[in-house]
Amino acid sequence: MFEWNDAYSVNITTVDSQHKKLFRLAGDLHRAMLAGAVKTRLFQHLESLAQYTLVHFAYEERLMQEAGYPELAAHKAEHEELAQRVREFQKDFEEGRIATGITLLQFLKGWLQNHIKESDSKYAPYVKAKAAA
Ligand code: FEO
């Protein structure tokens, strides 16, 4: 469910590495769910994913800012929306909402697939071209 492959590459090594780590962290969470891990363990996985997500978003935003990417504001807004959803999931977890697991996995899968393949794949060539200029 969370296997990185070349179709996700944005052709920037550092960003690809960070995306791979996000896939790994999401996969860890998925495996822990399948293994029936206790709530505190699942919460730790989600927390790791949430924290690394913020590190990654900040990194990308810096790249876009330095390159003068014209769609930075829209991309940042997407990041904020995704981060907000993760915070909501953390709250759901804390409060023991039953449907959280599957909904969360579907959300993570959609995010990794859609945001990387569409939004990230859009800024990356711009940033690369600027760096090469
Ligand atoms: Fe790789 Fe815009 O998140």
Backbone and ligand atoms as CSV (ligand in chain L), in Angstrom:
chain,resi,resn,atom,element,x,y,z
A,1,MET,N,N,0.830,-1.220,0.000
A,1,MET,CA,C,0.000,0.000,0.000
A,1,MET,C,C,0.866,1.273,0.000
A,2,PHE,N,N,2.024,1.175,0.643
A,2,PHE,CA,C,2.896,2.353,0.707
A,2,PHE,C,C,4.294,2.031,0.173
A,3,GLU,N,N,4.313,1.606,-1.074
A,3,GLU,CA,C,5.590,1.290,-1.724
A,3,GLU,C,C,5.963,2.447,-2.634
A,4,TRP,N,N,7.128,3.014,-2.411
A,4,TRP,CA,C,7.606,4.068,-3.303
A,4,TRP,C,C,8.075,3.426,-4.603
A,5,ASN,N,N,7.829,4.060,-5.721
A,5,ASN,CA,C,8.425,3.587,-6.973
A,5,ASN,C,C,8.766,4.811,-7.829
A,6,ASP,N,N,9.451,4.561,-8.946
A,6,ASP,CA,C,9.964,5.669,-9.755
A,6,ASP,C,C,8.880,6.621,-10.269
A,7,ALA,N,N,7.665,6.148,-10.326
A,7,ALA,CA,C,6.579,7.017,-10.793
A,7,ALA,C,C,6.390,8.203,-9.846
A,8,TYR,N,N,6.905,8.067,-8.623
A,8,TYR,CA,C,6.790,9.157,-7.643
A,8,TYR,C,C,7.986,10.098,-7.664
A,9,SER,N,N,8.960,9.785,-8.496
A,9,SER,CA,C,10.165,10.620,-8.496
A,9,SER,C,C,9.867,12.009,-9.063
A,10,VAL,N,N,10.405,13.033,-8.373
A,10,VAL,CA,C,10.287,14.393,-8.892
A,10,VAL,C,C,11.639,14.857,-9.439
A,11,ASN,N,N,12.584,13.931,-9.483
A,11,ASN,CA,C,13.923,14.189,-10.027
A,11,ASN,C,C,14.732,15.220,-9.243
A,12,ILE,N,N,14.439,15.311,-7.967
A,12,ILE,CA,C,15.296,16.069,-7.050
A,12,ILE,C,C,15.638,15.079,-5.931
A,13,THR,N,N,16.920,14.735,-5.827
A,13,THR,CA,C,17.321,13.634,-4.943
A,13,THR,C,C,16.862,13.823,-3.500
A,14,THR,N,N,17.082,15.032,-2.978
A,14,THR,CA,C,16.719,15.261,-1.570
A,14,THR,C,C,15.207,15.103,-1.354
A,15,VAL,N,N,14.435,15.611,-2.289
A,15,VAL,CA,C,12.976,15.529,-2.147
A,15,VAL,C,C,12.522,14.075,-2.287
A,16,ASP,N,N,13.100,13.360,-3.262
A,16,ASP,CA,C,12.745,11.942,-3.412
A,16,ASP,C,C,13.072,11.181,-2.122
A,17,SER,N,N,14.220,11.468,-1.526
A,17,SER,CA,C,14.591,10.770,-0.282
A,17,SER,C,C,13.576,11.055,0.808
A,18,GLN,N,N,13.160,12.305,0.894
A,18,GLN,CA,C,12.173,12.657,1.923
A,18,GLN,C,C,10.839,11.971,1.650
A,19,HIS,N,N,10.450,11.931,0.384
A,19,HIS,CA,C,9.193,11.242,0.065
A,19,HIS,C,C,9.283,9.760,0.401
A,20,LYS,N,N,10.451,9.165,0.115
A,20,LYS,CA,C,10.629,7.742,0.441
A,20,LYS,C,C,10.449,7.537,1.947
A,21,LYS,N,N,10.997,8.468,2.711
A,21,LYS,CA,C,10.861,8.343,4.178
A,21,LYS,C,C,9.391,8.471,4.596
A,22,LEU,N,N,8.662,9.361,3.942
A,22,LEU,CA,C,7.235,9.481,4.259
A,22,LEU,C,C,6.498,8.172,3.952
A,23,PHE,N,N,6.841,7.558,2.825
A,23,PHE,CA,C,6.241,6.260,2.492
A,23,PHE,C,C,6.586,5.227,3.568
A,24,ARG,N,N,7.857,5.248,3.997
A,24,ARG,CA,C,8.283,4.279,5.028
A,24,ARG,C,C,7.498,4.476,6.319
A,25,LEU,N,N,7.367,5.736,6.730
A,25,LEU,CA,C,6.662,6.026,7.980
A,25,LEU,C,C,5.180,5.648,7.875
A,26,ALA,N,N,4.587,5.922,6.715
A,26,ALA,CA,C,3.179,5.540,6.520
A,26,ALA,C,C,3.065,4.010,6.511
A,27,GLY,N,N,4.049,3.343,5.890
A,27,GLY,CA,C,4.065,1.872,5.874
A,27,GLY,C,C,4.222,1.302,7.272
A,28,ASP,N,N,5.056,1.937,8.095
A,28,ASP,CA,C,5.230,1.484,9.481
A,28,ASP,C,C,3.897,1.548,10.232
A,29,LEU,N,N,3.204,2.643,10.020
A,29,LEU,CA,C,1.907,2.821,10.677
A,29,LEU,C,C,0.923,1.746,10.198
A,30,HIS,N,N,0.910,1.529,8.893
A,30,HIS,CA,C,0.015,0.525,8.306
A,30,HIS,C,C,0.300,-0.856,8.888
A,31,ARG,N,N,1.582,-1.210,8.925
A,31,ARG,CA,C,1.958,-2.540,9.450
A,31,ARG,C,C,1.578,-2.680,10.931
A,32,ALA,N,N,1.784,-1.593,11.664
A,32,ALA,CA,C,1.433,-1.635,13.088
A,32,ALA,C,C,-0.071,-1.836,13.257
A,33,MET,N,N,-0.849,-1.208,12.377
A,33,MET,CA,C,-2.308,-1.387,12.445
A,33,MET,C,C,-2.680,-2.830,12.144
A,34,LEU,N,N,-2.056,-3.372,11.080
A,34,LEU,CA,C,-2.360,-4.756,10.697
A,34,LEU,C,C,-1.987,-5.728,11.816
A,35,ALA,N,N,-0.911,-5.391,12.524
A,35,ALA,CA,C,-0.445,-6.267,13.603
A,35,ALA,C,C,-1.256,-6.074,14.879
A,36,GLY,N,N,-2.197,-5.146,14.835
A,36,GLY,CA,C,-3.046,-4.926,16.014
A,36,GLY,C,C,-2.309,-4.266,17.165
A,37,ALA,N,N,-1.373,-3.394,16.827
A,37,ALA,CA,C,-0.589,-2.708,17.867
A,37,ALA,C,C,-1.496,-1.889,18.777
A,38,VAL,N,N,-1.021,-1.702,19.998
A,38,VAL,CA,C,-1.825,-0.930,20.956
A,38,VAL,C,C,-1.877,0.540,20.540
A,39,LYS,N,N,-2.855,1.213,21.059
A,39,LYS,CA,C,-3.122,2.607,20.673
A,39,LYS,C,C,-1.894,3.511,20.861
A,40,THR,N,N,-1.194,3.349,21.962
A,40,THR,CA,C,-0.050,4.241,22.204
A,40,THR,C,C,1.019,4.052,21.132
A,41,ARG,N,N,1.182,2.804,20.688
A,41,ARG,CA,C,2.182,2.516,19.645
A,41,ARG,C,C,1.741,3.157,18.313
A,42,LEU,N,N,0.482,3.017,17.999
A,42,LEU,CA,C,-0.036,3.607,16.759
A,42,LEU,C,C,0.115,5.124,16.807
A,43,PHE,N,N,-0.152,5.657,17.969
A,43,PHE,CA,C,-0.044,7.107,18.112
A,43,PHE,C,C,1.399,7.563,17.894
A,44,GLN,N,N,2.345,6.763,18.379
A,44,GLN,CA,C,3.770,7.112,18.170
A,44,GLN,C,C,4.115,7.132,16.673
A,45,HIS,N,N,3.597,6.134,15.958
A,45,HIS,CA,C,3.852,6.091,14.507
A,45,HIS,C,C,3.254,7.315,13.820
A,46,LEU,N,N,2.049,7.639,14.218
A,46,LEU,CA,C,1.381,8.792,13.609
A,46,LEU,C,C,2.121,10.079,13.953
A,47,GLU,N,N,2.612,10.160,15.164
A,47,GLU,CA,C,3.359,11.344,15.595
A,47,GLU,C,C,4.654,11.483,14.785
A,48,SER,N,N,5.350,10.373,14.570
A,48,SER,CA,C,6.581,10.412,13.772
A,48,SER,C,C,6.275,10.907,12.359
A,49,LEU,N,N,5.198,10.382,11.815
A,49,LEU,CA,C,4.797,10.777,10.466
A,49,LEU,C,C,4.420,12.268,10.430
A,50,ALA,N,N,3.680,12.709,11.420
A,50,ALA,CA,C,3.243,14.106,11.475
A,50,ALA,C,C,4.450,15.040,11.583
A,51,GLN,N,N,5.391,14.669,12.435
A,51,GLN,CA,C,6.563,15.534,12.630
A,51,GLN,C,C,7.429,15.594,11.376
A,52,TYR,N,N,7.631,14.435,10.769
A,52,TYR,CA,C,8.487,14.441,9.581
A,52,TYR,C,C,7.803,15.162,8.417
A,53,THR,N,N,6.502,15.063,8.380
A,53,THR,CA,C,5.745,15.776,7.346
A,53,THR,C,C,6.022,17.274,7.425
A,54,LEU,N,N,6.058,17.813,8.633
A,54,LEU,CA,C,6.305,19.248,8.787
A,54,LEU,C,C,7.726,19.612,8.349
A,55,VAL,N,N,8.671,18.742,8.670
A,55,VAL,CA,C,10.058,18.965,8.246
A,55,VAL,C,C,10.119,18.994,6.712
A,56,HIS,N,N,9.452,18.027,6.114
A,56,HIS,CA,C,9.452,17.926,4.652
A,56,HIS,C,C,8.769,19.134,3.998
A,57,PHE,N,N,7.630,19.507,4.515
A,57,PHE,CA,C,6.910,20.641,3.931
A,57,PHE,C,C,7.767,21.918,4.020
A,58,ALA,N,N,8.396,22.114,5.164
A,58,ALA,CA,C,9.229,23.311,5.334
A,58,ALA,C,C,10.382,23.296,4.328
A,59,TYR,N,N,10.944,22.124,4.104
A,59,TYR,CA,C,12.054,22.010,3.151
A,59,TYR,C,C,11.590,22.389,1.739
A,60,GLU,N,N,10.484,21.811,1.331
A,60,GLU,CA,C,9.973,22.110,-0.014
A,60,GLU,C,C,9.628,23.594,-0.152
A,61,GLU,N,N,9.019,24.135,0.870
A,61,GLU,CA,C,8.619,25.550,0.791
A,61,GLU,C,C,9.842,26.458,0.672
A,62,ARG,N,N,10.925,26.052,1.337
A,62,ARG,CA,C,12.159,26.836,1.216
A,62,ARG,C,C,12.707,26.754,-0.216
A,63,LEU,N,N,12.682,25.549,-0.777
A,63,LEU,CA,C,13.142,25.396,-2.167
A,63,LEU,C,C,12.345,26.279,-3.109
A,64,MET,N,N,11.027,26.246,-2.939
A,64,MET,CA,C,10.153,27.017,-3.829
A,64,MET,C,C,10.370,28.518,-3.640
A,65,GLN,N,N,10.539,28.906,-2.386
A,65,GLN,CA,C,10.744,30.331,-2.088
A,65,GLN,C,C,12.049,30.820,-2.711
A,66,GLU,N,N,13.099,30.042,-2.522
A,66,GLU,CA,C,14.411,30.440,-3.059
A,66,GLU,C,C,14.394,30.532,-4.583
A,67,ALA,N,N,13.571,29.687,-5.200
A,67,ALA,CA,C,13.499,29.684,-6.671
A,67,ALA,C,C,12.494,30.711,-7.189
A,68,GLY,N,N,11.761,31.341,-6.281
A,68,GLY,CA,C,10.743,32.310,-6.707
A,68,GLY,C,C,9.579,31.638,-7.418
A,69,TYR,N,N,9.229,30.451,-6.976
A,69,TYR,CA,C,8.143,29.691,-7.616
A,69,TYR,C,C,6.824,30.458,-7.495
A,70,PRO,N,N,6.191,30.755,-8.624
A,70,PRO,CA,C,5.000,31.614,-8.579
A,70,PRO,C,C,3.779,30.984,-7.895
A,71,GLU,N,N,3.749,29.662,-7.789
A,71,GLU,CA,C,2.583,29.026,-7.165
A,71,GLU,C,C,2.860,28.562,-5.735
A,72,LEU,N,N,3.854,29.213,-5.133
A,72,LEU,CA,C,4.212,28.855,-3.752
A,72,LEU,C,C,3.020,28.957,-2.799
A,73,ALA,N,N,2.269,30.031,-2.887
A,73,ALA,CA,C,1.164,30.243,-1.940
A,73,ALA,C,C,0.141,29.107,-2.033
A,74,ALA,N,N,-0.186,28.696,-3.252
A,74,ALA,CA,C,-1.169,27.614,-3.420
A,74,ALA,C,C,-0.607,26.301,-2.882
A,75,HIS,N,N,0.676,26.077,-3.127
A,75,HIS,CA,C,1.292,24.842,-2.655
A,75,HIS,C,C,1.339,24.827,-1.115
A,76,LYS,N,N,1.687,25.976,-0.565
A,76,LYS,CA,C,1.721,26.082,0.897
A,76,LYS,C,C,0.338,25.821,1.495
A,77,ALA,N,N,-0.677,26.334,0.830
A,77,ALA,CA,C,-2.050,26.135,1.315
A,77,ALA,C,C,-2.395,24.643,1.309
A,78,GLU,N,N,-1.938,23.937,0.276
A,78,GLU,CA,C,-2.173,22.477,0.233
A,78,GLU,C,C,-1.461,21.789,1.392
A,79,HIS,N,N,-0.219,22.216,1.635
A,79,HIS,CA,C,0.526,21.645,2.762
A,79,HIS,C,C,-0.215,21.876,4.071
A,80,GLU,N,N,-0.692,23.087,4.229
A,80,GLU,CA,C,-1.375,23.417,5.486
A,80,GLU,C,C,-2.628,22.572,5.669
A,81,GLU,N,N,-3.331,22.351,4.554
A,81,GLU,CA,C,-4.548,21.533,4.612
A,81,GLU,C,C,-4.202,20.089,5.003
A,82,LEU,N,N,-3.131,19.578,4.400
A,82,LEU,CA,C,-2.719,18.201,4.715
A,82,LEU,C,C,-2.286,18.091,6.178
A,83,ALA,N,N,-1.511,19.077,6.637
A,83,ALA,CA,C,-1.034,19.064,8.021
A,83,ALA,C,C,-2.225,19.154,8.986
A,84,GLN,N,N,-3.194,19.953,8.619
A,84,GLN,CA,C,-4.396,20.098,9.447
A,84,GLN,C,C,-5.155,18.771,9.548
A,85,ARG,N,N,-5.242,18.062,8.429
A,85,ARG,CA,C,-5.920,16.753,8.431
A,85,ARG,C,C,-5.182,15.778,9.347
A,86,VAL,N,N,-3.858,15.819,9.296
A,86,VAL,CA,C,-3.075,14.919,10.150
A,86,VAL,C,C,-3.339,15.257,11.616
A,87,ARG,N,N,-3.393,16.562,11.929
A,87,ARG,CA,C,-3.682,16.951,13.311
A,87,ARG,C,C,-5.063,16.438,13.746
A,88,GLU,N,N,-6.019,16.506,12.818
A,88,GLU,CA,C,-7.363,16.009,13.141
A,88,GLU,C,C,-7.340,14.505,13.412
A,89,PHE,N,N,-6.552,13.792,12.585
A,89,PHE,CA,C,-6.436,12.351,12.803
A,89,PHE,C,C,-5.791,12.055,14.156
A,90,GLN,N,N,-4.811,12.869,14.525
A,90,GLN,CA,C,-4.175,12.660,15.828
A,90,GLN,C,C,-5.205,12.833,16.954
A,91,LYS,N,N,-6.047,13.836,16.784
A,91,LYS,CA,C,-7.079,14.091,17.787
A,91,LYS,C,C,-8.064,12.913,17.833
A,92,ASP,N,N,-8.466,12.442,16.643
A,92,ASP,CA,C,-9.376,11.286,16.583
A,92,ASP,C,C,-8.769,10.082,17.296
A,93,PHE,N,N,-7.474,9.883,17.055
A,93,PHE,CA,C,-6.776,8.760,17.690
A,93,PHE,C,C,-6.833,8.895,19.198
A,94,GLU,N,N,-6.503,10.083,19.660
A,94,GLU,CA,C,-6.488,10.329,21.103
A,94,GLU,C,C,-7.858,10.056,21.725
A,95,GLU,N,N,-8.876,10.411,20.944
A,95,GLU,CA,C,-10.231,10.263,21.483
A,95,GLU,C,C,-10.828,8.900,21.150
A,96,GLY,N,N,-10.010,8.042,20.499
A,96,GLY,CA,C,-10.428,6.657,20.258
A,96,GLY,C,C,-11.559,6.486,19.276
A,97,ARG,N,N,-11.625,7.359,18.283
A,97,ARG,CA,C,-12.698,7.198,17.289
A,97,ARG,C,C,-12.442,5.969,16.431
A,98,ILE,N,N,-13.440,5.165,16.316
A,98,ILE,CA,C,-13.309,3.832,15.764
A,98,ILE,C,C,-12.947,3.788,14.273
A,99,ALA,N,N,-13.459,4.750,13.505
A,99,ALA,CA,C,-13.258,4.695,12.051
A,99,ALA,C,C,-11.911,5.267,11.620
A,100,THR,N,N,-11.132,5.729,12.582
A,100,THR,CA,C,-9.911,6.454,12.235
A,100,THR,C,C,-8.948,5.666,11.353
A,101,GLY,N,N,-8.724,4.400,11.665
A,101,GLY,CA,C,-7.694,3.611,10.991
A,101,GLY,C,C,-7.786,3.596,9.481
A,102,ILE,N,N,-8.887,3.076,8.960
A,102,ILE,CA,C,-9.013,2.928,7.509
A,102,ILE,C,C,-9.076,4.291,6.831
A,103,THR,N,N,-9.801,5.213,7.418
A,103,THR,CA,C,-9.906,6.560,6.844
A,103,THR,C,C,-8.533,7.202,6.767
A,104,LEU,N,N,-7.757,7.014,7.812
A,104,LEU,CA,C,-6.410,7.587,7.846
A,104,LEU,C,C,-5.539,6.983,6.752
A,105,LEU,N,N,-5.586,5.671,6.605
A,105,LEU,CA,C,-4.761,5.022,5.578
A,105,LEU,C,C,-5.162,5.484,4.183
A,106,GLN,N,N,-6.458,5.606,3.972
A,106,GLN,CA,C,-6.932,6.079,2.659
A,106,GLN,C,C,-6.475,7.508,2.411
A,107,PHE,N,N,-6.541,8.317,3.453
A,107,PHE,CA,C,-6.099,9.706,3.325
A,107,PHE,C,C,-4.608,9.757,2.980
A,108,LEU,N,N,-3.803,8.989,3.711
A,108,LEU,CA,C,-2.352,9.002,3.484
A,108,LEU,C,C,-2.015,8.534,2.074
A,109,LYS,N,N,-2.702,7.501,1.639
A,109,LYS,CA,C,-2.439,6.982,0.298
A,109,LYS,C,C,-2.784,8.037,-0.758
A,110,GLY,N,N,-3.938,8.656,-0.586
A,110,GLY,CA,C,-4.368,9.682,-1.530
A,110,GLY,C,C,-3.409,10.857,-1.552
A,111,TRP,N,N,-2.977,11.240,-0.378
A,111,TRP,CA,C,-2.051,12.365,-0.265
A,111,TRP,C,C,-0.749,12.046,-0.992
A,112,LEU,N,N,-0.154,10.896,-0.656
A,112,LEU,CA,C,1.143,10.566,-1.241
A,112,LEU,C,C,1.019,10.436,-2.756
A,113,GLN,N,N,-0.067,9.844,-3.201
A,113,GLN,CA,C,-0.232,9.671,-4.646
A,113,GLN,C,C,-0.517,10.998,-5.345
A,114,ASN,N,N,-1.521,11.691,-4.855
A,114,ASN,CA,C,-1.983,12.875,-5.587
A,114,ASN,C,C,-1.086,14.094,-5.402
A,115,HIS,N,N,-0.730,14.384,-4.168
A,115,HIS,CA,C,0.066,15.591,-3.941
A,115,HIS,C,C,1.451,15.470,-4.588
A,116,ILE,N,N,2.079,14.322,-4.430
A,116,ILE,CA,C,3.421,14.162,-5.015
A,116,ILE,C,C,3.348,14.161,-6.539
A,117,LYS,N,N,2.416,13.387,-7.062
A,117,LYS,CA,C,2.375,13.245,-8.525
A,117,LYS,C,C,1.867,14.495,-9.227
A,118,GLU,N,N,1.083,15.281,-8.535
A,118,GLU,CA,C,0.552,16.472,-9.199
A,118,GLU,C,C,1.280,17.738,-8.732
A,119,SER,N,N,1.088,18.110,-7.476
A,119,SER,CA,C,1.636,19.393,-7.019
A,119,SER,C,C,3.159,19.396,-6.936
A,120,ASP,N,N,3.727,18.339,-6.345
A,120,ASP,CA,C,5.195,18.316,-6.222
A,120,ASP,C,C,5.850,18.173,-7.596
A,121,SER,N,N,5.238,17.379,-8.445
A,121,SER,CA,C,5.809,17.175,-9.779
A,121,SER,C,C,5.729,18.448,-10.613
A,122,LYS,N,N,4.923,19.381,-10.160
A,122,LYS,CA,C,4.772,20.644,-10.886
A,122,LYS,C,C,5.852,21.657,-10.465
A,123,TYR,N,N,6.139,21.744,-9.165
A,123,TYR,CA,C,7.128,22.737,-8.743
A,123,TYR,C,C,8.563,22.278,-9.036
A,124,ALA,N,N,8.774,20.940,-8.990
A,124,ALA,CA,C,10.141,20.420,-9.076
A,124,ALA,C,C,10.892,20.845,-10.351
A,125,PRO,N,N,10.283,20.732,-11.529
A,125,PRO,CA,C,11.019,21.151,-12.736
A,125,PRO,C,C,11.370,22.643,-12.704
A,126,TYR,N,N,10.483,23.438,-12.112
A,126,TYR,CA,C,10.732,24.882,-12.000
A,126,TYR,C,C,11.948,25.134,-11.138
A,127,VAL,N,N,11.976,24.494,-9.977
A,127,VAL,CA,C,13.088,24.658,-9.045
A,127,VAL,C,C,14.392,24.172,-9.675
A,128,LYS,N,N,14.316,23.052,-10.376
A,128,LYS,CA,C,15.513,22.503,-11.021
A,128,LYS,C,C,16.043,23.442,-12.108
A,129,ALA,N,N,15.132,23.962,-12.891
A,129,ALA,CA,C,15.526,24.863,-13.979
A,129,ALA,C,C,16.187,26.117,-13.413
A,130,LYS,N,N,15.624,26.624,-12.314
A,130,LYS,CA,C,16.202,27.825,-11.676
A,130,LYS,C,C,17.603,27.541,-11.146
A,131,ALA,N,N,17.756,26.363,-10.560
A,131,ALA,CA,C,19.046,25.992,-9.980
A,131,ALA,C,C,20.102,25.841,-11.068
A,132,ALA,N,N,19.655,25.420,-12.251
A,132,ALA,CA,C,20.597,25.176,-13.346
A,132,ALA,C,C,20.931,26.463,-14.099
A,133,ALA,N,N,20.090,27.499,-13.915
A,133,ALA,CA,C,20.256,28.744,-14.682
A,133,ALA,C,C,21.473,29.556,-14.197
L,1,FEO,FE1,FE,6.243,16.636,-1.000
L,1,FEO,FE2,FE,4.485,19.250,-1.359
L,1,FEO,O1,O,4.893,17.723,-0.455
